[in-house]
Amino acid sequence: MDGTLRLRAFIIIGLMLISSSSQVAFADSEFTTMNSKESGDSGENEEDYDQTALPAIGISVTYDNITEISTISWYNIDGDGLDDQSENTALSQLSTASYLIFRHTSVITKSDLQTLSPLSSLTVSACEEETYFFCKNGTSPFHQGHSVDYQLSPEVSGNFYYAVVTQLQDGTLMDELYCGQNILCDSVNETTESVRTPTLLTATFNSQSETTTLSWVNYNQLNAGGLPDDGPDSLTIRVWRHSMPITRANGFVLPSAESSYLVASLTPSNNQIILDVPTNTQRLVYYSVTYYLPNYFGEGLHFEDIRFQSPNGDVNTNTLLNPILEDTSNPVTPVGVSAVFTPSQTTGTGVTNISWTDSLGEVGEEYTIWRSRLPITDVNEPGVLMIGTSLEGVKYFPNFIYRGTLGYYHYCITIEDANGRTNNTVSESNCATVFENTFDPWVAEPTGVSANYIGNALTKVTWIDQIGVEGEIYNIWRSNQPITNVTFISNPPELVGSVGAEISSYEVVVDDQWTQDSYYCVTTKARYNLEEFQIFEDREFDENEGTYEDFRFIQNCVGPITEDTTPPRKAILNSIDVWRVGDTAVRVNFQQIIEETGETYFIYRCTNLEIFEEGKSSLSSSEWELVKGPITFQNENEPSQMISIPIESGLNRDVWYAVAAMDTDGNLQFDLELDYNARLVSEDTLGPNLSVEILGLQGTSMKAGSYTIQAVLDETAGTNNPRISILDVDNNLLVNQVSMASTGGASNGFTYQFTLTETVPAGSLKISVTGFDEYGNSAEIEVNHFSADGLSPSLELYSPGSKSTESSYRYGDNIMISGGATDDVGIEYIQIRFTRNLRTENVIEETWQNLDVLIDEESEENSASFFVTYAAKNFEMGEHRLEIQAVDFAGNTDYKSIEFYVDRCEQLDTGELKCVFADSLEPEPEPEPVELEALAPPYMFTYVLAAFNIFAFIMIIATLFTAGRSPSSEDDDEGEDWMKEFIGTSAEPDLDSIMDTSVKSDPGEPNESKSLDEDDDDLFGESAPKPKNRREREVTSRKRRVRKSTLKNDDEDDEDDFGEKKIAPKRRKINRK
């Protein structure tokens, strides 16, 4: 313990020794002097007080710092100095008055009384005497004064003032204050010790381990170092168990009997303890935890805070406010179980009240109630139902019994204690048997039975459905005399009908021969969950069907009922038409039946045109619907009446209307006769159906141009022609309510010539047409699936290009075709077409084919692009045409075309590229002119040749002349030989040699070069066809044979893809890409 604590302890010990005798602050030292009339200073007692104000006299306050109690004492008035009447009045008021005690930190004034609250626990009666005269102060038998104790809470420190104020019976506060009499003008020092205990004590019992766990928070956990927890003076935690709650008033009993209450002493570090609970123990106990502080106030002055009070005056949390149940024994089943059944006469149900006696020694237990049709030997066996539970102290359980219950039932009560231990043992002591019969004295009959003749030979019987039964059947009985349980046997009534559950009415057909008044009853034949069948008088139990029917006829009958079955005659329906001015309505005009009185009329309608057979029909058919009624006439002399029946728009039908009369007995004339009390009328409030189309338009998009819009009505048109309006996509009116022209003839067609210009924005067109039928009914149709698209798309072809280098392809190349198109509305499709072999006899024009296009949905230009490749080897060598067209949704097109050619080329040893088709397109080189002189060798040769020819011609003529003389064959032979000798040869002339027509190789082409086919194979991996040279001339058969022998390999390699053999034409060297 440090020096400060030791000094404080010495001071407290000194104060305790000094105040061992009571410290009293009196207004005067003796009572005799208190009543003296001597006045003093402001700090002294006031002797001049008004006794009629009933003040308390001689207040004194004594504080005991050991018990921490302040004792407040005072006296009643003594009446001295008052006359008899005043004294009697004052004492009479005092006998019913009370004293209120106030406490404050300063001298209490009148104004303080308005805000301060009295110490309610200290309020005392001013006088308990039966005779008010003895209420005045004095020695016995007079009142000898008052004294009350005020227990201060811990941790109080200060000077306080008290007041004792008189309050009359009516609540009036006598607020005259006198220093030293009813108020304390000298303060009292009140100082209490701080709380030195654990806090937040909790206790939990575990029935499985049979232990109780206590937990708390130590003082030093909240105030580090506040209490000694080590050394010779360290604190000891003491755990107490007691059967009564502990407060400040009785906390002293614990240390005074440690052997009875102390269960454990622990070291300062402990904040939990687990206590074993002996077997077969059942107890409600409290636990408390304190600190034992040795030498706390000095050597030998030990301290243990057993006040069990917190600074706010409440019980401290180091003790349990509520007991804990420690139960290690099985609960005992309850006894005295009984069951009493009480039936309900009005509802057919009942209540069985089960009661019992609580098990002794149990606290917080719960009781379970079981029910069975058979005796219970085990609550877990089939057929045993748990119907409820009840807590301790609730010694009965009402079990609701449903309708239809009949038989003996068994009830048992089992127990479960507060710790979850159960005892489900059943025996005679905790079971009871009762007979439950809900059929007696219950009257199992419907209620509220009534019968009314509704006319047309029908009586409607109604009742209130019997609640609480299942599968019931309601039997309706009729008799000409009241139905009772006696007449049911002696004169049995007629069963006129039966209906099933949830039906509470029945219409009885009354025979025309029935002339007497009728009595009706309704009984219930119901299926109940009957387990026993008893014999009762006037009731029927059917054991086979499980039904019960009550024939006592107590609350389920009605009568007598008068039944008149004759209806009035047919009413005459004069006319019927449709009124179209204002609200459209059908007007029905009919006559009054003069011979009837008080009759009413009803108008019916039927949409079935085949409802009449041979001119007859009946309102009993469900196809007739009531549209108006009841209708009455103002007086009996009114011959007829016109009734208007509004009809809704949108109708187009022929319907029947009929008028029927009902007499005062409710008989309705059901018979209908064509054109007598029923007539046909056409209800047409529906506008015509319209259809709108644009003649000749393919699809729904419209390009700039003129169009014929046609509207067709599905019925005869009226005098007003349809009117048309057209709005563009921006809701601008292009056409506003223009009348359409009739197409003539019997058709209901109308047309309008509409011109769409390119200025109309692209987008949806809203076409509205309003048509009228012959009755003036109008209908409007609006179509918006047509759209304006006056602009053509824009097509761009990126590849092939227009340059010659971009439109020529060799075998092995791919022809790449790419491009795009845009439109203000959208591209519907893009097509492609090839024309093959241009400028030949074998021109082939292919059909248009759609391309796969890529649509850019995020583009505002509605663009589409395409890309496709074709292998050049799939085209013959030569020129071809590619055509592409883009088509928008209105059919507008844009067109592109380009020509390209496919060629076969080879790489020569010299590095030059020779292409077959390209070379064939080059023109033959023109020979260079040579200027010769007249005596040049060529001319000289010509001269010689001419002379020779002339000579030869002369010789031919001479020969012919000689031959005309018929020489011998030998002469002929000799002549021929002569001719041959003359010419200079004995063989046939070689004209090719003479004419110099032999095939010669190109001077620039080496003799040992590869063929074109071989080079093509090397370049492209396949043989390509070679076109014939347009200038190639035929050679004689003899000359061709010579080419085959010398150019055999070339001929074999020159076979093209089509199996042809061609002689290689002369070529020029050109540069190719």
WOZIKA-V132659 format. One record per residue. RES is the residue in one letter. SS is DSSP state (A for helix, B for strand, O for the rest). Layout:
# WOZIKA-V132659
res;ss
RES;SS
RES;SS
This chain:
# WOZIKA-V132659
res;ss
M;O
D;O
G;A
T;A
L;A
R;A
L;A
R;A
A;A
F;A
I;A
I;A
I;A
G;A
L;A
M;A
L;A
I;A
S;O
S;O
S;O
S;O
Q;O
V;O
A;O
F;O
A;O
D;O
S;O
E;O
F;A
T;A
T;A
M;A
N;O
S;O
K;O
E;O
S;O
G;O
D;O
S;O
G;O
E;O
N;O
E;O
E;O
D;O
Y;O
D;O
Q;A
T;A
A;A
L;O
P;O
A;O
I;B
G;B
I;B
S;B
V;B
T;B
Y;B
D;B
N;O
I;O
T;O
E;O
I;B
S;B
T;B
I;B
S;B
W;B
Y;B
N;O
I;O
D;O
G;O
D;O
G;O
L;O
D;O
D;A
Q;A
S;A
E;A
N;A
T;A
A;A
L;A
S;A
Q;A
L;A
S;A
T;O
A;O
S;B
Y;B
L;B
I;B
F;B
R;B
H;B
T;O
S;O
V;O
I;O
T;O
K;A
S;A
D;A
L;A
Q;A
T;A
L;O
S;O
P;O
L;O
S;A
S;A
L;A
T;O
V;B
S;B
A;O
C;O
E;O
E;O
E;O
T;O
Y;A
F;A
F;A
C;A
K;O
N;B
G;O
T;O
S;O
P;O
F;O
H;B
Q;O
G;O
H;B
S;B
V;B
D;B
Y;B
Q;B
L;O
S;O
P;O
E;O
V;O
S;B
G;B
N;B
F;B
Y;B
Y;B
A;B
V;B
V;B
T;B
Q;B
L;O
Q;O
D;O
G;O
T;O
L;B
M;B
D;O
E;O
L;O
Y;O
C;B
G;O
Q;O
N;O
I;B
L;O
C;O
D;O
S;O
V;B
N;B
E;B
T;B
T;O
E;O
S;O
V;O
R;O
T;O
P;O
T;B
L;B
L;B
T;B
A;B
T;B
F;B
N;B
S;O
Q;O
S;O
E;O
T;B
T;B
T;B
L;B
S;B
W;B
V;B
N;O
Y;A
N;A
Q;A
L;A
N;O
A;O
G;O
G;O
L;O
P;O
D;O
D;O
G;O
P;O
D;O
S;O
L;O
T;B
I;B
R;B
V;B
W;B
R;B
H;B
S;O
M;O
P;O
I;O
T;O
R;O
A;O
N;O
G;O
F;A
V;A
L;A
P;A
S;A
A;O
E;A
S;A
S;A
Y;A
L;B
V;B
A;B
S;B
L;B
T;O
P;O
S;O
N;O
N;O
Q;B
I;B
I;B
L;B
D;B
V;O
P;O
T;O
N;O
T;O
Q;B
R;B
L;B
V;B
Y;B
Y;B
S;B
V;B
T;B
Y;B
Y;B
L;B
P;O
N;O
Y;O
F;O
G;O
E;O
G;O
L;O
H;O
F;B
E;O
D;O
I;O
R;O
F;O
Q;B
S;O
P;O
N;O
G;O
D;O
V;B
N;O
T;O
N;O
T;B
L;O
L;O
N;O
P;O
I;B
L;B
E;B
D;B
T;O
S;O
N;O
P;O
V;O
T;O
P;O
V;B
G;B
V;B
S;B
A;B
V;B
F;B
T;B
P;B
S;O
Q;O
T;O
T;O
G;O
T;O
G;B
V;B
T;B
N;B
I;B
S;B
W;B
T;B
D;O
S;O
L;O
G;O
E;O
V;O
G;O
E;O
E;B
Y;B
T;B
I;B
W;B
R;B
S;B
R;O
L;O
P;O
I;O
T;O
D;O
V;O
N;O
E;O
P;O
G;O
V;O
L;B
M;B
I;B
G;B
T;B
S;B
L;B
E;O
G;O
V;O
K;O
Y;B
F;B
P;B
N;B
F;B
I;B
Y;O
R;O
G;O
T;O
L;B
G;B
Y;B
Y;B
H;B
Y;B
C;B
I;B
T;B
I;B
E;B
D;O
A;O
N;O
G;O
R;O
T;B
N;B
N;O
T;O
V;O
S;O
E;A
S;A
N;A
C;B
A;B
T;B
V;B
F;B
E;B
N;B
T;O
F;O
D;O
P;O
W;O
V;O
A;O
E;O
P;O
T;B
G;B
V;B
S;B
A;B
N;B
Y;B
I;B
G;B
N;O
A;O
L;B
T;B
K;B
V;B
T;B
W;B
I;B
D;O
Q;O
I;O
G;O
V;O
E;B
G;B
E;B
I;B
Y;B
N;B
I;B
W;B
R;B
S;B
N;O
Q;O
P;O
I;O
T;O
N;O
V;O
T;A
F;A
I;A
S;A
N;O
P;O
P;O
E;B
L;B
V;B
G;B
S;B
V;B
G;O
A;O
E;O
I;O
S;O
S;B
Y;B
E;B
V;B
V;B
V;O
D;O
D;O
Q;O
W;O
T;O
Q;O
D;O
S;B
Y;B
Y;B
C;B
V;B
T;B
T;B
K;B
A;B
R;B
Y;O
N;O
L;O
E;O
E;O
F;O
Q;O
I;O
F;O
E;O
D;O
R;B
E;B
F;B
D;B
E;O
N;O
E;O
G;O
T;B
Y;B
E;B
D;B
F;O
R;O
F;O
I;O
Q;O
N;O
C;B
V;B
G;B
P;B
I;B
T;O
E;O
D;O
T;O
T;O
P;O
P;O
R;O
K;O
A;O
I;O
L;B
N;B
S;B
I;B
D;B
V;B
W;B
R;O
V;O
G;O
D;O
T;O
A;B
V;B
R;B
V;B
N;B
F;B
Q;B
Q;O
I;O
I;O
E;O
E;O
T;O
G;O
E;O
T;B
Y;B
F;B
I;B
Y;B
R;B
C;B
T;O
N;O
L;O
E;O
I;O
F;O
E;B
E;O
G;O
K;B
S;B
S;B
L;O
S;O
S;O
S;O
E;O
W;O
E;B
L;B
V;B
K;B
G;B
P;B
I;B
T;O
F;O
Q;O
N;O
E;O
N;O
E;O
P;O
S;B
Q;B
M;B
I;B
S;B
I;B
P;B
I;O
E;O
S;O
G;O
L;O
N;B
R;B
D;B
V;B
W;B
Y;B
A;B
V;B
A;B
A;B
M;B
D;O
T;O
D;O
G;O
N;O
L;B
Q;O
F;O
D;B
L;B
E;B
L;B
D;O
Y;O
N;O
A;B
R;B
L;B
V;B
S;B
E;B
D;B
T;O
L;O
G;O
P;O
N;O
L;B
S;B
V;B
E;B
I;B
L;B
G;O
L;O
Q;O
G;O
T;O
S;B
M;B
K;O
A;O
G;B
S;B
Y;B
T;B
I;B
Q;B
A;B
V;B
L;B
D;O
E;O
T;O
A;B
G;O
T;O
N;O
N;O
P;O
R;B
I;B
S;B
I;B
L;B
D;O
V;O
D;O
N;O
N;O
L;B
L;B
V;B
N;B
Q;B
V;B
S;B
M;O
A;B
S;B
T;O
G;O
G;O
A;O
S;O
N;O
G;B
F;B
T;B
Y;B
Q;B
F;B
T;B
L;B
T;O
E;O
T;O
V;O
P;O
A;O
G;B
S;B
L;B
K;B
I;B
S;B
V;B
T;B
G;B
F;B
D;B
E;O
Y;O
G;O
N;O
S;B
A;B
E;B
I;B
E;B
V;B
N;B
H;B
F;B
S;B
A;B
D;O
G;O
L;O
S;O
P;O
S;B
L;B
E;B
L;B
Y;B
S;B
P;O
G;O
S;O
K;O
S;A
T;A
E;A
S;O
S;B
Y;B
R;B
Y;O
G;O
D;O
N;B
I;B
M;B
I;B
S;B
G;B
G;B
A;B
T;B
D;O
D;O
V;O
G;O
I;B
E;B
Y;B
I;B
Q;B
I;B
R;B
F;B
T;B
R;B
N;O
L;O
R;O
T;O
E;O
N;O
V;O
I;B
E;B
E;O
T;O
W;O
Q;B
N;B
L;O
D;O
V;B
L;B
I;B
D;O
E;O
E;O
S;O
E;O
E;O
N;O
S;B
A;B
S;B
F;B
F;B
V;B
T;B
Y;B
A;B
A;A
K;A
N;A
F;O
E;O
M;O
G;B
E;B
H;B
R;B
L;B
E;B
I;B
Q;B
A;B
V;B
D;B
F;O
A;O
G;O
N;O
T;B
D;B
Y;B
K;B
S;B
I;B
E;B
F;B
Y;B
V;B
D;B
R;O
C;B
E;B
Q;B
L;O
D;O
T;O
G;O
E;O
L;B
K;B
C;B
V;A
F;A
A;A
D;A
S;A
L;O
E;O
P;O
E;O
P;O
E;O
P;O
E;O
P;O
V;O
E;O
L;O
E;O
A;O
L;O
A;O
P;A
P;A
Y;A
M;A
F;A
T;A
Y;A
V;A
L;A
A;A
A;A
F;A
N;A
I;A
F;A
A;A
F;A
I;A
M;A
I;A
I;A
A;A
T;A
L;A
F;A
T;A
A;A
G;O
R;O
S;O
P;O
S;O
S;A
E;A
D;A
D;A
D;A
E;A
G;A
E;A
D;A
W;A
M;A
K;A
E;A
F;A
I;A
G;O
T;O
S;O
A;O
E;O
P;O
D;O
L;A
D;A
S;A
I;A
M;A
D;O
T;O
S;O
V;O
K;O
S;O
D;O
P;O
G;O
E;O
P;O
N;O
E;O
S;O
K;O
S;O
L;A
D;A
E;A
D;A
D;A
D;A
D;A
L;A
F;A
G;O
E;O
S;O
A;O
P;O
K;O
P;O
K;O
N;O
R;O
R;O
E;O
R;O
E;O
V;O
T;O
S;A
R;A
K;A
R;A
R;A
V;A
R;A
K;A
S;A
T;A
L;O
K;A
N;A
D;A
D;A
E;A
D;A
D;O
E;O
D;O
D;O
F;O
G;O
E;O
K;O
K;O
I;O
A;O
P;O
K;O
R;O
R;O
K;O
I;O
N;O
R;O
K;O
